[in-house]
Amino acid sequence: MAHPDDPEFFCGGTVALWARAGCEVTYVIITRGDKGSDAPDMTPERLTALRMTEQRAAAALLGVKEVVFLDYHDGELYPDMRLREDLVRQIRLHRPDTVILPDPTTYYVGDSRINHPDHRAAGEAALAAVFPIARGRLNFPSHEANGLAPHTVNHVFVAGPHESNHEVDITAVFDLKIAAILAHQSQIADPAGLAARLRERALTTTADGRAMYRELFRWMKLT
């Protein structure tokens, strides 16, 4: 994901469910989130440290095993070969069955929100890292020489998708998702208002009339 707090917003409920089921979940956070404040006394260095602390706390609530920070600057992501190689290195190191990434084709959400360009860049680079780069031994051959063999990811969950084909019922862990989001205190001016908006956006009704909170994905089965 592009920024600290992105995993909780995009897929925190799904992460919590997977962790409860015994899956080992690793976050890869690409940027420092070092520009996400308008406070007049805030510096990029202080904000970086604060957001890293908040992200680790949020991840711990959800049962995430490890949080990796790639240390790119906020607002400056581009899906170039440097970023792709860094993501391929993480794939070959952690060898995931499933990768969750943001939709690189989503430019706006509804009529009032523009998707952050870092989200699109992160999604594009991550898709390229998953396929074809990470699985091909002739791509970044120095990795194999350093013990990082090629790896094939079996499933991709595209979060915040322009078109979804899969929903995850997160009702049982929705309050935990909210708690993890609210751990990012530096980013939230109105916790109660944000929680109410998130509940409204995630709420749906099942065919049998049951209220359900959900997360939507584009699920791709690659093998």
Contacts in CASP RR format, 6 or more apart in sequence:
PFRMAT RR
TARGET T0000
AUTHOR 0000-0000-0000
METHOD contacts of the structure
MODEL  1
MAHPDDPEFFCGGTVALWARAGCEVTYVIITRGDKGSDAPDMTPERLTAL
RMTEQRAAAALLGVKEVVFLDYHDGELYPDMRLREDLVRQIRLHRPDTVI
LPDPTTYYVGDSRINHPDHRAAGEAALAAVFPIARGRLNFPSHEANGLAP
HTVNHVFVAGPHESNHEVDITAVFDLKIAAILAHQSQIADPAGLAARLRE
RALTTTADGRAMYRELFRWMKLT
1 7 0 8 1.000
1 10 0 8 1.000
1 27 0 8 1.000
1 28 0 8 1.000
1 29 0 8 1.000
1 30 0 8 1.000
1 100 0 8 1.000
1 101 0 8 1.000
1 102 0 8 1.000
1 122 0 8 1.000
2 29 0 8 1.000
2 30 0 8 1.000
2 31 0 8 1.000
2 77 0 8 1.000
2 102 0 8 1.000
2 116 0 8 1.000
2 118 0 8 1.000
2 119 0 8 1.000
2 121 0 8 1.000
2 122 0 8 1.000
3 29 0 8 1.000
3 30 0 8 1.000
3 31 0 8 1.000
3 33 0 8 1.000
3 51 0 8 1.000
3 74 0 8 1.000
3 116 0 8 1.000
3 118 0 8 1.000
4 29 0 8 1.000
4 32 0 8 1.000
4 33 0 8 1.000
4 51 0 8 1.000
4 52 0 8 1.000
4 54 0 8 1.000
4 55 0 8 1.000
4 184 0 8 1.000
5 51 0 8 1.000
5 54 0 8 1.000
5 55 0 8 1.000
5 58 0 8 1.000
5 181 0 8 1.000
5 184 0 8 1.000
5 187 0 8 1.000
6 29 0 8 1.000
6 102 0 8 1.000
6 119 0 8 1.000
7 15 0 8 1.000
7 27 0 8 1.000
7 29 0 8 1.000
7 58 0 8 1.000
7 59 0 8 1.000
7 64 0 8 1.000
7 100 0 8 1.000
8 58 0 8 1.000
8 62 0 8 1.000
8 177 0 8 1.000
8 180 0 8 1.000
8 181 0 8 1.000
8 183 0 8 1.000
8 184 0 8 1.000
9 181 0 8 1.000
10 100 0 8 1.000
10 102 0 8 1.000
10 159 0 8 1.000
10 160 0 8 1.000
10 215 0 8 1.000
11 100 0 8 1.000
11 157 0 8 1.000
11 159 0 8 1.000
11 215 0 8 1.000
11 217 0 8 1.000
12 62 0 8 1.000
12 170 0 8 1.000
12 173 0 8 1.000
12 177 0 8 1.000
12 180 0 8 1.000
12 215 0 8 1.000
13 62 0 8 1.000
13 168 0 8 1.000
13 170 0 8 1.000
13 173 0 8 1.000
13 174 0 8 1.000
13 176 0 8 1.000
13 177 0 8 1.000
13 215 0 8 1.000
14 100 0 8 1.000
14 157 0 8 1.000
14 168 0 8 1.000
14 170 0 8 1.000
14 215 0 8 1.000
14 217 0 8 1.000
15 25 0 8 1.000
15 62 0 8 1.000
15 63 0 8 1.000
15 64 0 8 1.000
15 100 0 8 1.000
16 62 0 8 1.000
16 63 0 8 1.000
16 170 0 8 1.000
16 173 0 8 1.000
16 176 0 8 1.000
16 177 0 8 1.000
16 180 0 8 1.000
17 168 0 8 1.000
17 170 0 8 1.000
17 172 0 8 1.000
17 173 0 8 1.000
18 25 0 8 1.000
19 25 0 8 1.000
19 62 0 8 1.000
19 63 0 8 1.000
19 64 0 8 1.000
19 65 0 8 1.000
20 63 0 8 1.000
20 173 0 8 1.000
24 65 0 8 1.000
25 62 0 8 1.000
25 63 0 8 1.000
25 64 0 8 1.000
25 65 0 8 1.000
26 64 0 8 1.000
26 65 0 8 1.000
26 66 0 8 1.000
26 67 0 8 1.000
26 68 0 8 1.000
26 90 0 8 1.000
26 94 0 8 1.000
26 96 0 8 1.000
27 55 0 8 1.000
27 59 0 8 1.000
27 64 0 8 1.000
27 66 0 8 1.000
27 67 0 8 1.000
27 68 0 8 1.000
28 68 0 8 1.000
28 70 0 8 1.000
28 87 0 8 1.000
28 90 0 8 1.000
29 55 0 8 1.000
29 67 0 8 1.000
29 68 0 8 1.000
29 69 0 8 1.000
29 70 0 8 1.000
30 70 0 8 1.000
30 72 0 8 1.000
30 77 0 8 1.000
30 83 0 8 1.000
30 86 0 8 1.000
30 87 0 8 1.000
30 118 0 8 1.000
30 122 0 8 1.000
31 70 0 8 1.000
31 71 0 8 1.000
31 72 0 8 1.000
31 73 0 8 1.000
31 74 0 8 1.000
31 75 0 8 1.000
31 76 0 8 1.000
31 77 0 8 1.000
31 118 0 8 1.000
32 44 0 8 1.000
32 47 0 8 1.000
32 48 0 8 1.000
32 51 0 8 1.000
32 52 0 8 1.000
32 69 0 8 1.000
32 71 0 8 1.000
32 72 0 8 1.000
32 73 0 8 1.000
32 74 0 8 1.000
33 47 0 8 1.000
33 48 0 8 1.000
33 51 0 8 1.000
33 74 0 8 1.000
34 44 0 8 1.000
34 45 0 8 1.000
34 47 0 8 1.000
34 48 0 8 1.000
34 51 0 8 1.000
34 73 0 8 1.000
34 74 0 8 1.000
35 44 0 8 1.000
35 47 0 8 1.000
35 73 0 8 1.000
35 74 0 8 1.000
35 75 0 8 1.000
36 47 0 8 1.000
36 51 0 8 1.000
36 74 0 8 1.000
36 186 0 8 1.000
36 187 0 8 1.000
37 47 0 8 1.000
37 186 0 8 1.000
47 186 0 8 1.000
50 186 0 8 1.000
51 184 0 8 1.000
51 186 0 8 1.000
51 187 0 8 1.000
52 69 0 8 1.000
54 183 0 8 1.000
54 184 0 8 1.000
54 185 0 8 1.000
54 186 0 8 1.000
54 187 0 8 1.000
55 67 0 8 1.000
55 69 0 8 1.000
55 184 0 8 1.000
56 67 0 8 1.000
57 183 0 8 1.000
58 180 0 8 1.000
58 181 0 8 1.000
58 183 0 8 1.000
58 184 0 8 1.000
59 67 0 8 1.000
59 180 0 8 1.000
61 176 0 8 1.000
61 179 0 8 1.000
61 180 0 8 1.000
61 183 0 8 1.000
62 176 0 8 1.000
62 177 0 8 1.000
62 180 0 8 1.000
68 90 0 8 1.000
70 86 0 8 1.000
70 90 0 8 1.000
72 83 0 8 1.000
74 118 0 8 1.000
75 116 0 8 1.000
75 117 0 8 1.000
75 118 0 8 1.000
76 118 0 8 1.000
77 83 0 8 1.000
77 117 0 8 1.000
77 118 0 8 1.000
77 121 0 8 1.000
77 122 0 8 1.000
77 125 0 8 1.000
78 121 0 8 1.000
79 104 0 8 1.000
79 121 0 8 1.000
79 122 0 8 1.000
79 123 0 8 1.000
79 124 0 8 1.000
79 125 0 8 1.000
79 128 0 8 1.000
80 125 0 8 1.000
83 121 0 8 1.000
83 125 0 8 1.000
84 125 0 8 1.000
84 128 0 8 1.000
84 129 0 8 1.000
84 133 0 8 1.000
85 133 0 8 1.000
85 140 0 8 1.000
87 125 0 8 1.000
87 126 0 8 1.000
87 129 0 8 1.000
88 129 0 8 1.000
88 133 0 8 1.000
88 134 0 8 1.000
88 139 0 8 1.000
88 140 0 8 1.000
88 143 0 8 1.000
89 140 0 8 1.000
89 143 0 8 1.000
89 148 0 8 1.000
91 99 0 8 1.000
91 129 0 8 1.000
91 130 0 8 1.000
91 134 0 8 1.000
91 151 0 8 1.000
91 153 0 8 1.000
92 134 0 8 1.000
92 143 0 8 1.000
92 148 0 8 1.000
92 149 0 8 1.000
92 150 0 8 1.000
92 151 0 8 1.000
93 148 0 8 1.000
95 151 0 8 1.000
96 151 0 8 1.000
96 153 0 8 1.000
97 153 0 8 1.000
97 154 0 8 1.000
97 155 0 8 1.000
98 153 0 8 1.000
98 154 0 8 1.000
98 155 0 8 1.000
98 156 0 8 1.000
98 157 0 8 1.000
99 126 0 8 1.000
99 130 0 8 1.000
99 153 0 8 1.000
99 155 0 8 1.000
99 156 0 8 1.000
99 157 0 8 1.000
100 156 0 8 1.000
100 157 0 8 1.000
100 158 0 8 1.000
100 159 0 8 1.000
100 217 0 8 1.000
101 122 0 8 1.000
101 123 0 8 1.000
101 126 0 8 1.000
101 127 0 8 1.000
101 130 0 8 1.000
101 156 0 8 1.000
101 157 0 8 1.000
101 158 0 8 1.000
101 159 0 8 1.000
102 119 0 8 1.000
102 120 0 8 1.000
102 122 0 8 1.000
102 123 0 8 1.000
102 126 0 8 1.000
102 158 0 8 1.000
102 159 0 8 1.000
102 160 0 8 1.000
103 119 0 8 1.000
103 120 0 8 1.000
103 123 0 8 1.000
103 158 0 8 1.000
103 159 0 8 1.000
103 160 0 8 1.000
103 161 0 8 1.000
103 162 0 8 1.000
103 218 0 8 1.000
104 119 0 8 1.000
104 120 0 8 1.000
104 121 0 8 1.000
104 122 0 8 1.000
104 123 0 8 1.000
104 124 0 8 1.000
104 127 0 8 1.000
105 120 0 8 1.000
105 162 0 8 1.000
106 115 0 8 1.000
106 119 0 8 1.000
106 120 0 8 1.000
106 160 0 8 1.000
106 161 0 8 1.000
106 162 0 8 1.000
107 114 0 8 1.000
107 115 0 8 1.000
107 120 0 8 1.000
108 114 0 8 1.000
108 115 0 8 1.000
109 115 0 8 1.000
109 160 0 8 1.000
127 156 0 8 1.000
130 153 0 8 1.000
130 156 0 8 1.000
130 222 0 8 1.000
131 153 0 8 1.000
131 222 0 8 1.000
132 139 0 8 1.000
133 139 0 8 1.000
133 140 0 8 1.000
134 150 0 8 1.000
134 151 0 8 1.000
134 152 0 8 1.000
134 153 0 8 1.000
135 150 0 8 1.000
135 151 0 8 1.000
135 152 0 8 1.000
135 153 0 8 1.000
136 150 0 8 1.000
137 144 0 8 1.000
137 149 0 8 1.000
137 150 0 8 1.000
139 150 0 8 1.000
143 149 0 8 1.000
144 150 0 8 1.000
152 222 0 8 1.000
152 223 0 8 1.000
153 222 0 8 1.000
154 221 0 8 1.000
154 222 0 8 1.000
154 223 0 8 1.000
155 219 0 8 1.000
155 220 0 8 1.000
155 221 0 8 1.000
155 222 0 8 1.000
156 218 0 8 1.000
156 219 0 8 1.000
156 220 0 8 1.000
156 222 0 8 1.000
157 166 0 8 1.000
157 217 0 8 1.000
157 218 0 8 1.000
157 219 0 8 1.000
157 220 0 8 1.000
158 217 0 8 1.000
158 218 0 8 1.000
158 219 0 8 1.000
158 220 0 8 1.000
159 215 0 8 1.000
159 217 0 8 1.000
160 216 0 8 1.000
160 217 0 8 1.000
161 216 0 8 1.000
161 217 0 8 1.000
161 218 0 8 1.000
162 218 0 8 1.000
163 218 0 8 1.000
164 216 0 8 1.000
164 217 0 8 1.000
164 218 0 8 1.000
165 217 0 8 1.000
165 218 0 8 1.000
165 219 0 8 1.000
166 216 0 8 1.000
166 217 0 8 1.000
166 218 0 8 1.000
166 219 0 8 1.000
167 204 0 8 1.000
167 214 0 8 1.000
167 215 0 8 1.000
167 216 0 8 1.000
167 217 0 8 1.000
168 214 0 8 1.000
168 215 0 8 1.000
168 216 0 8 1.000
168 217 0 8 1.000
169 212 0 8 1.000
169 213 0 8 1.000
169 214 0 8 1.000
170 177 0 8 1.000
170 202 0 8 1.000
170 213 0 8 1.000
170 214 0 8 1.000
170 215 0 8 1.000
171 211 0 8 1.000
171 212 0 8 1.000
171 213 0 8 1.000
171 214 0 8 1.000
174 199 0 8 1.000
174 202 0 8 1.000
174 213 0 8 1.000
177 198 0 8 1.000
178 195 0 8 1.000
178 198 0 8 1.000
178 199 0 8 1.000
181 188 0 8 1.000
181 194 0 8 1.000
181 195 0 8 1.000
181 198 0 8 1.000
182 188 0 8 1.000
182 191 0 8 1.000
182 194 0 8 1.000
182 195 0 8 1.000
188 194 0 8 1.000
199 213 0 8 1.000
202 213 0 8 1.000
202 214 0 8 1.000
202 215 0 8 1.000
203 211 0 8 1.000
203 212 0 8 1.000
203 213 0 8 1.000
204 211 0 8 1.000
204 212 0 8 1.000
204 213 0 8 1.000
204 214 0 8 1.000
205 211 0 8 1.000
205 212 0 8 1.000
206 212 0 8 1.000
END
